[in-house]
Amino acid sequence: MTEDDPTGPVDLPRVRAALARLDALVASGALDPDRAARWLSGDLTEGPTMPTEELPTSVRLPGALLKRAEALVPKLSRSADVRAMAGPRGVSRSTVLRLAVERGIADLEDGPTPDPMPRDVEGLRARLTGLRAELDALLVDLDEGSDR
């Protein structure tokens, strides 16, 4: 069999070896069984992938957030779709951050406008109580001043 003549004899040992490698990839979790079946049927689409037009972007992020992203790499590496999206470079912290940005933007587009900062209800309540006490003290001073 040649590239120009695909109807030539089939090298069965090579085919068996290739199928064994696919079986091993499926068994290890590195390849999704449904995707392997699609490939074998001639459907060579990869599923979700990152856009080919990637522009470098620099964003300063807190170290704690970067550590959280790094900690997600093993978990997301178990997803065949995430591995396919990451491509040959594999799942990395950059992959996690890309997913986070993509999901975050989708949430912002689809949902109500979020509060810019999470609310610390107890902290606000304590601050309000303190302001009320200050206001009460000012009112007492004003009352005492008007009695003179």
C-alpha positions in Angstrom: 0.0 0.0 0.0 1.3 3.4 -0.9 0.0 6.9 -0.2 -1.1 7.1 -3.8 -2.7 3.7 -3.8 -4.6 3.0 -0.6 -6.0 -0.2 -2.0 -2.8 -2.2 -1.6 -2.2 -4.9 0.9 -2.8 -4.1 4.6 0.0 -4.5 7.1 -2.0 -6.3 9.8 0.8 -6.3 12.4 1.0 -2.5 12.1 -2.8 -2.2 12.3 -2.9 -4.4 15.4 -0.1 -2.4 17.0 -1.8 0.9 16.3 -5.1 -0.5 17.8 -3.2 -1.7 20.8 -1.7 1.8 21.3 -5.2 3.3 21.1 -6.5 0.7 23.6 -3.7 1.6 26.0 -4.5 5.3 25.6 -8.2 4.7 26.3 -7.3 2.5 29.3 -5.0 5.1 30.8 -7.7 7.8 30.4 -5.5 9.9 28.0 -8.0 9.3 25.2 -11.7 9.4 25.4 -13.3 6.2 24.1 -16.0 8.0 22.1 -13.3 10.2 20.4 -11.3 7.1 19.6 -14.3 5.5 18.0 -15.0 8.6 16.0 -11.4 8.7 14.8 -11.6 5.0 13.7 -14.8 5.7 11.8 -13.0 8.5 9.9 -14.4 11.5 11.9 -11.1 13.4 12.6 -12.7 16.4 14.3 -11.1 17.2 17.6 -14.1 18.7 19.4 -13.5 22.0 21.4 -10.2 23.6 20.6 -8.7 26.9 21.4 -8.9 29.5 18.6 -5.9 29.5 16.3 -5.6 33.3 16.6 -4.1 33.6 20.0 -2.8 37.0 21.1 -0.4 37.3 23.9 -1.9 39.2 26.9 -0.3 40.1 30.1 -2.4 40.3 33.2 -1.2 40.7 36.8 -2.9 38.2 39.1 -2.5 37.6 42.8 -0.2 34.7 43.7 -3.0 33.0 45.6 -5.1 32.9 42.4 -2.2 31.5 40.3 -1.7 28.8 43.0 -5.4 27.9 42.7 -5.1 27.7 38.9 -2.0 25.5 39.2 -3.9 23.2 41.7 -6.6 22.6 39.1 -4.2 21.3 36.4 -4.4 17.6 37.6 -8.2 17.7 37.9 -8.7 19.3 34.4 -6.1 17.0 32.9 -8.5 14.1 33.5 -11.0 15.7 31.0 -10.6 14.5 27.4 -12.1 17.7 26.1 -9.7 19.9 28.1 -6.8 17.8 26.9 -8.0 18.2 23.3 -8.3 21.9 23.8 -4.8 22.2 25.3 -3.4 20.4 22.3 0.1 18.9 22.2 1.5 21.2 24.8 -0.8 19.5 27.4 -2.9 21.0 30.2 -1.1 23.8 32.0 -1.8 26.7 34.3 -2.3 28.7 31.1 -5.0 26.3 30.0 -6.8 26.6 33.3 -6.6 30.4 33.1 -7.9 30.4 29.5 -10.9 28.3 30.6 -11.5 30.5 33.6 -11.5 33.6 31.4 -13.7 32.0 28.8 -16.3 30.8 31.4 -16.1 34.1 33.3 -16.8 36.2 30.2 -19.7 33.9 29.2 -21.2 34.2 32.7 -20.8 38.0 32.6 -22.5 38.0 29.1 -25.4 35.8 30.2 -26.1 36.8 33.7 -26.9 39.9 35.7 -24.2 42.4 36.5 -22.3 41.1 39.5 -21.3 43.1 42.5 -17.7 44.3 42.1 -16.8 42.9 45.5 -18.3 40.1 47.6 -20.3 41.5 50.5 -19.1 41.0 54.0 -22.5 41.2 55.7 -21.1 40.9 59.2 -18.4 43.5 58.5 -21.0 45.9 57.0 -23.3 45.4 60.0 -20.5 46.1 62.5 -19.5 49.2 60.5 -23.1 50.4 60.4 -23.4 49.9 64.2 -20.3 51.9 64.7 -21.5 54.7 62.5 -24.9 54.8 64.3 -23.0 55.1 67.6 -21.0 58.0 66.2 -24.1 59.7 64.9 -25.9 59.2 68.2 -22.9 60.8 70.0 -23.0 63.8 67.6 -26.7 64.2 68.1 -26.3 64.2 71.9 -23.5 66.8 71.5 -25.8 68.9 69.3 -28.7 68.6 71.8 -26.5 69.6 74.7 -25.1 72.6 72.7 -28.6 73.8 72.0 -29.6 73.7 75.7 -26.9 76.3 76.6 
